[in-house]
């Protein structure tokens, strides 16, 4: 019994990571439940349970008789990033754009200046 739970979670986690990595784009269809089940040698219900869990998390949308499709994951990430806009606009009042870019780049590269 525990193995079935672990399998469903492993499938869910794998697909979630693929979506987050950009392997599937917004609006793109995921492989069918039947295809994944055949490829992995598992029961289609196990795959469907994984897809349903991803739908509950808001990562995919299941459309009956059509399939499972990636929701706007990347758009959500862009929306989070756009929360920086007011800060950047404020910084532009006192700093040159290149100075801001250099500072952010140094942070991303791990340089502490």
mmCIF file of the C-alpha atoms, coordinates in Angstrom:
data_MODEL
# 
_entry.id   MODEL 
# 
loop_
_atom_site.group_PDB 
_atom_site.id 
_atom_site.type_symbol 
_atom_site.label_atom_id 
_atom_site.label_alt_id 
_atom_site.label_comp_id 
_atom_site.label_asym_id 
_atom_site.label_entity_id 
_atom_site.label_seq_id 
_atom_site.pdbx_PDB_ins_code 
_atom_site.Cartn_x 
_atom_site.Cartn_y 
_atom_site.Cartn_z 
_atom_site.occupancy 
_atom_site.B_iso_or_equiv 
_atom_site.pdbx_formal_charge 
_atom_site.auth_seq_id 
_atom_site.auth_comp_id 
_atom_site.auth_asym_id 
_atom_site.auth_atom_id 
_atom_site.pdbx_PDB_model_num 
ATOM 1   C CA . UNK A 1 1   ? 0.000   0.000  0.000   1.00 0.00 ? 1   UNK A CA 1 
ATOM 2   C CA . UNK A 1 2   ? 2.793   2.427  0.895   1.00 0.00 ? 2   UNK A CA 1 
ATOM 3   C CA . UNK A 1 3   ? 4.487   1.707  -2.427  1.00 0.00 ? 3   UNK A CA 1 
ATOM 4   C CA . UNK A 1 4   ? 1.409   2.892  -4.345  1.00 0.00 ? 4   UNK A CA 1 
ATOM 5   C CA . UNK A 1 5   ? 1.321   6.147  -2.370  1.00 0.00 ? 5   UNK A CA 1 
ATOM 6   C CA . UNK A 1 6   ? 5.027   6.667  -2.948  1.00 0.00 ? 6   UNK A CA 1 
ATOM 7   C CA . UNK A 1 7   ? 4.637   5.977  -6.668  1.00 0.00 ? 7   UNK A CA 1 
ATOM 8   C CA . UNK A 1 8   ? 1.848   8.507  -7.096  1.00 0.00 ? 8   UNK A CA 1 
ATOM 9   C CA . UNK A 1 9   ? 3.905   11.126 -5.222  1.00 0.00 ? 9   UNK A CA 1 
ATOM 10  C CA . UNK A 1 10  ? 7.009   10.354 -7.270  1.00 0.00 ? 10  UNK A CA 1 
ATOM 11  C CA . UNK A 1 11  ? 5.069   10.788 -10.522 1.00 0.00 ? 11  UNK A CA 1 
ATOM 12  C CA . UNK A 1 12  ? 3.512   14.011 -9.257  1.00 0.00 ? 12  UNK A CA 1 
ATOM 13  C CA . UNK A 1 13  ? 6.864   15.396 -8.113  1.00 0.00 ? 13  UNK A CA 1 
ATOM 14  C CA . UNK A 1 14  ? 8.554   14.459 -11.386 1.00 0.00 ? 14  UNK A CA 1 
ATOM 15  C CA . UNK A 1 15  ? 5.909   16.151 -13.518 1.00 0.00 ? 15  UNK A CA 1 
ATOM 16  C CA . UNK A 1 16  ? 5.888   19.203 -11.230 1.00 0.00 ? 16  UNK A CA 1 
ATOM 17  C CA . UNK A 1 17  ? 9.657   19.572 -11.607 1.00 0.00 ? 17  UNK A CA 1 
ATOM 18  C CA . UNK A 1 18  ? 9.383   19.280 -15.377 1.00 0.00 ? 18  UNK A CA 1 
ATOM 19  C CA . UNK A 1 19  ? 6.770   22.042 -15.426 1.00 0.00 ? 19  UNK A CA 1 
ATOM 20  C CA . UNK A 1 20  ? 8.835   24.267 -13.135 1.00 0.00 ? 20  UNK A CA 1 
ATOM 21  C CA . UNK A 1 21  ? 11.915  23.705 -15.278 1.00 0.00 ? 21  UNK A CA 1 
ATOM 22  C CA . UNK A 1 22  ? 9.999   24.814 -18.366 1.00 0.00 ? 22  UNK A CA 1 
ATOM 23  C CA . UNK A 1 23  ? 9.918   21.416 -20.076 1.00 0.00 ? 23  UNK A CA 1 
ATOM 24  C CA . UNK A 1 24  ? 6.195   22.001 -20.600 1.00 0.00 ? 24  UNK A CA 1 
ATOM 25  C CA . UNK A 1 25  ? 5.038   25.495 -21.474 1.00 0.00 ? 25  UNK A CA 1 
ATOM 26  C CA . UNK A 1 26  ? 1.858   27.293 -20.547 1.00 0.00 ? 26  UNK A CA 1 
ATOM 27  C CA . UNK A 1 27  ? -1.094  25.783 -22.399 1.00 0.00 ? 27  UNK A CA 1 
ATOM 28  C CA . UNK A 1 28  ? 0.892   22.746 -23.524 1.00 0.00 ? 28  UNK A CA 1 
ATOM 29  C CA . UNK A 1 29  ? -0.687  19.316 -23.180 1.00 0.00 ? 29  UNK A CA 1 
ATOM 30  C CA . UNK A 1 30  ? 0.964   16.859 -20.834 1.00 0.00 ? 30  UNK A CA 1 
ATOM 31  C CA . UNK A 1 31  ? 1.376   13.266 -21.979 1.00 0.00 ? 31  UNK A CA 1 
ATOM 32  C CA . UNK A 1 32  ? -1.851  11.318 -21.674 1.00 0.00 ? 32  UNK A CA 1 
ATOM 33  C CA . UNK A 1 33  ? -2.572  9.312  -18.551 1.00 0.00 ? 33  UNK A CA 1 
ATOM 34  C CA . UNK A 1 34  ? -2.610  6.178  -20.684 1.00 0.00 ? 34  UNK A CA 1 
ATOM 35  C CA . UNK A 1 35  ? 0.803   6.939  -22.244 1.00 0.00 ? 35  UNK A CA 1 
ATOM 36  C CA . UNK A 1 36  ? 2.503   7.567  -18.902 1.00 0.00 ? 36  UNK A CA 1 
ATOM 37  C CA . UNK A 1 37  ? 0.869   4.475  -17.414 1.00 0.00 ? 37  UNK A CA 1 
ATOM 38  C CA . UNK A 1 38  ? 2.076   2.318  -20.320 1.00 0.00 ? 38  UNK A CA 1 
ATOM 39  C CA . UNK A 1 39  ? 5.563   3.844  -20.334 1.00 0.00 ? 39  UNK A CA 1 
ATOM 40  C CA . UNK A 1 40  ? 5.991   3.358  -16.588 1.00 0.00 ? 40  UNK A CA 1 
ATOM 41  C CA . UNK A 1 41  ? 4.094   0.100  -16.275 1.00 0.00 ? 41  UNK A CA 1 
ATOM 42  C CA . UNK A 1 42  ? 1.704   1.496  -13.685 1.00 0.00 ? 42  UNK A CA 1 
ATOM 43  C CA . UNK A 1 43  ? -2.041  1.620  -13.266 1.00 0.00 ? 43  UNK A CA 1 
ATOM 44  C CA . UNK A 1 44  ? -3.649  4.588  -15.073 1.00 0.00 ? 44  UNK A CA 1 
ATOM 45  C CA . UNK A 1 45  ? -5.448  5.454  -11.821 1.00 0.00 ? 45  UNK A CA 1 
ATOM 46  C CA . UNK A 1 46  ? -2.074  6.125  -10.191 1.00 0.00 ? 46  UNK A CA 1 
ATOM 47  C CA . UNK A 1 47  ? -1.159  8.605  -12.935 1.00 0.00 ? 47  UNK A CA 1 
ATOM 48  C CA . UNK A 1 48  ? -4.603  10.189 -12.786 1.00 0.00 ? 48  UNK A CA 1 
ATOM 49  C CA . UNK A 1 49  ? -4.239  10.677 -9.030  1.00 0.00 ? 49  UNK A CA 1 
ATOM 50  C CA . UNK A 1 50  ? -0.936  12.476 -9.667  1.00 0.00 ? 50  UNK A CA 1 
ATOM 51  C CA . UNK A 1 51  ? -2.561  14.712 -12.283 1.00 0.00 ? 51  UNK A CA 1 
ATOM 52  C CA . UNK A 1 52  ? -5.465  15.494 -9.940  1.00 0.00 ? 52  UNK A CA 1 
ATOM 53  C CA . UNK A 1 53  ? -3.018  16.508 -7.206  1.00 0.00 ? 53  UNK A CA 1 
ATOM 54  C CA . UNK A 1 54  ? -1.207  18.799 -9.660  1.00 0.00 ? 54  UNK A CA 1 
ATOM 55  C CA . UNK A 1 55  ? -4.547  20.316 -10.623 1.00 0.00 ? 55  UNK A CA 1 
ATOM 56  C CA . UNK A 1 56  ? -5.323  21.005 -6.959  1.00 0.00 ? 56  UNK A CA 1 
ATOM 57  C CA . UNK A 1 57  ? -1.977  22.802 -6.705  1.00 0.00 ? 57  UNK A CA 1 
ATOM 58  C CA . UNK A 1 58  ? -2.982  24.961 -9.665  1.00 0.00 ? 58  UNK A CA 1 
ATOM 59  C CA . UNK A 1 59  ? -0.200  23.789 -11.964 1.00 0.00 ? 59  UNK A CA 1 
ATOM 60  C CA . UNK A 1 60  ? -2.349  22.013 -14.516 1.00 0.00 ? 60  UNK A CA 1 
ATOM 61  C CA . UNK A 1 61  ? -5.919  21.944 -15.740 1.00 0.00 ? 61  UNK A CA 1 
ATOM 62  C CA . UNK A 1 62  ? -7.638  18.682 -16.604 1.00 0.00 ? 62  UNK A CA 1 
ATOM 63  C CA . UNK A 1 63  ? -10.177 18.986 -19.401 1.00 0.00 ? 63  UNK A CA 1 
ATOM 64  C CA . UNK A 1 64  ? -12.331 15.862 -19.709 1.00 0.00 ? 64  UNK A CA 1 
ATOM 65  C CA . UNK A 1 65  ? -11.844 13.974 -22.990 1.00 0.00 ? 65  UNK A CA 1 
ATOM 66  C CA . UNK A 1 66  ? -9.080  16.406 -24.016 1.00 0.00 ? 66  UNK A CA 1 
ATOM 67  C CA . UNK A 1 67  ? -6.269  15.945 -21.529 1.00 0.00 ? 67  UNK A CA 1 
ATOM 68  C CA . UNK A 1 68  ? -4.199  17.769 -18.959 1.00 0.00 ? 68  UNK A CA 1 
ATOM 69  C CA . UNK A 1 69  ? -2.713  21.163 -19.779 1.00 0.00 ? 69  UNK A CA 1 
ATOM 70  C CA . UNK A 1 70  ? -0.138  23.342 -18.058 1.00 0.00 ? 70  UNK A CA 1 
ATOM 71  C CA . UNK A 1 71  ? -1.615  26.413 -16.446 1.00 0.00 ? 71  UNK A CA 1 
ATOM 72  C CA . UNK A 1 72  ? 0.120   29.775 -16.391 1.00 0.00 ? 72  UNK A CA 1 
ATOM 73  C CA . UNK A 1 73  ? 2.979   28.748 -14.112 1.00 0.00 ? 73  UNK A CA 1 
ATOM 74  C CA . UNK A 1 74  ? 5.513   31.002 -15.807 1.00 0.00 ? 74  UNK A CA 1 
ATOM 75  C CA . UNK A 1 75  ? 3.063   33.919 -15.760 1.00 0.00 ? 75  UNK A CA 1 
ATOM 76  C CA . UNK A 1 76  ? 2.710   33.563 -12.001 1.00 0.00 ? 76  UNK A CA 1 
ATOM 77  C CA . UNK A 1 77  ? 6.480   33.706 -11.637 1.00 0.00 ? 77  UNK A CA 1 
ATOM 78  C CA . UNK A 1 78  ? 6.624   36.830 -13.800 1.00 0.00 ? 78  UNK A CA 1 
ATOM 79  C CA . UNK A 1 79  ? 3.915   38.413 -11.643 1.00 0.00 ? 79  UNK A CA 1 
ATOM 80  C CA . UNK A 1 80  ? 6.004   37.733 -8.541  1.00 0.00 ? 80  UNK A CA 1 
ATOM 81  C CA . UNK A 1 81  ? 9.016   39.299 -10.206 1.00 0.00 ? 81  UNK A CA 1 
ATOM 82  C CA . UNK A 1 82  ? 7.017   42.366 -11.222 1.00 0.00 ? 82  UNK A CA 1 
ATOM 83  C CA . UNK A 1 83  ? 6.552   43.132 -7.518  1.00 0.00 ? 83  UNK A CA 1 
ATOM 84  C CA . UNK A 1 84  ? 10.088  44.530 -7.755  1.00 0.00 ? 84  UNK A CA 1 
ATOM 85  C CA . UNK A 1 85  ? 8.994   47.246 -10.205 1.00 0.00 ? 85  UNK A CA 1 
ATOM 86  C CA . UNK A 1 86  ? 8.250   49.970 -7.606  1.00 0.00 ? 86  UNK A CA 1 
ATOM 87  C CA . UNK A 1 87  ? 11.594  49.339 -5.899  1.00 0.00 ? 87  UNK A CA 1 
ATOM 88  C CA . UNK A 1 88  ? 13.501  49.529 -9.164  1.00 0.00 ? 88  UNK A CA 1 
ATOM 89  C CA . UNK A 1 89  ? 11.670  52.699 -10.241 1.00 0.00 ? 89  UNK A CA 1 
ATOM 90  C CA . UNK A 1 90  ? 12.500  54.245 -6.882  1.00 0.00 ? 90  UNK A CA 1 
ATOM 91  C CA . UNK A 1 91  ? 16.175  53.311 -7.239  1.00 0.00 ? 91  UNK A CA 1 
ATOM 92  C CA . UNK A 1 92  ? 16.262  54.898 -10.696 1.00 0.00 ? 92  UNK A CA 1 
ATOM 93  C CA . UNK A 1 93  ? 15.699  58.288 -9.069  1.00 0.00 ? 93  UNK A CA 1 
ATOM 94  C CA . UNK A 1 94  ? 19.103  58.092 -7.376  1.00 0.00 ? 94  UNK A CA 1 
ATOM 95  C CA . UNK A 1 95  ? 21.156  55.605 -9.416  1.00 0.00 ? 95  UNK A CA 1 
ATOM 96  C CA . UNK A 1 96  ? 22.075  55.001 -13.042 1.00 0.00 ? 96  UNK A CA 1 
ATOM 97  C CA . UNK A 1 97  ? 20.458  51.944 -14.646 1.00 0.00 ? 97  UNK A CA 1 
ATOM 98  C CA . UNK A 1 98  ? 23.845  50.309 -15.169 1.00 0.00 ? 98  UNK A CA 1 
ATOM 99  C CA . UNK A 1 99  ? 24.702  50.707 -11.470 1.00 0.00 ? 99  UNK A CA 1 
ATOM 100 C CA . UNK A 1 100 ? 21.467  48.939 -10.514 1.00 0.00 ? 100 UNK A CA 1 
ATOM 101 C CA . UNK A 1 101 ? 22.106  46.183 -13.062 1.00 0.00 ? 101 UNK A CA 1 
ATOM 102 C CA . UNK A 1 102 ? 25.682  45.712 -11.840 1.00 0.00 ? 102 UNK A CA 1 
ATOM 103 C CA . UNK A 1 103 ? 24.536  45.493 -8.234  1.00 0.00 ? 103 UNK A CA 1 
ATOM 104 C CA . UNK A 1 104 ? 21.827  42.917 -8.983  1.00 0.00 ? 104 UNK A CA 1 
ATOM 105 C CA . UNK A 1 105 ? 24.248  40.929 -11.117 1.00 0.00 ? 105 UNK A CA 1 
ATOM 106 C CA . UNK A 1 106 ? 26.789  40.867 -8.290  1.00 0.00 ? 106 UNK A CA 1 
ATOM 107 C CA . UNK A 1 107 ? 24.098  39.582 -5.915  1.00 0.00 ? 107 UNK A CA 1 
ATOM 108 C CA . UNK A 1 108 ? 23.146  36.808 -8.316  1.00 0.00 ? 108 UNK A CA 1 
ATOM 109 C CA . UNK A 1 109 ? 26.764  35.815 -8.786  1.00 0.00 ? 109 UNK A CA 1 
ATOM 110 C CA . UNK A 1 110 ? 27.270  35.684 -5.027  1.00 0.00 ? 110 UNK A CA 1 
ATOM 111 C CA . UNK A 1 111 ? 29.647  38.626 -4.817  1.00 0.00 ? 111 UNK A CA 1 
ATOM 112 C CA . UNK A 1 112 ? 29.140  40.665 -1.676  1.00 0.00 ? 112 UNK A CA 1 
ATOM 113 C CA . UNK A 1 113 ? 30.180  44.220 -2.366  1.00 0.00 ? 113 UNK A CA 1 
# 
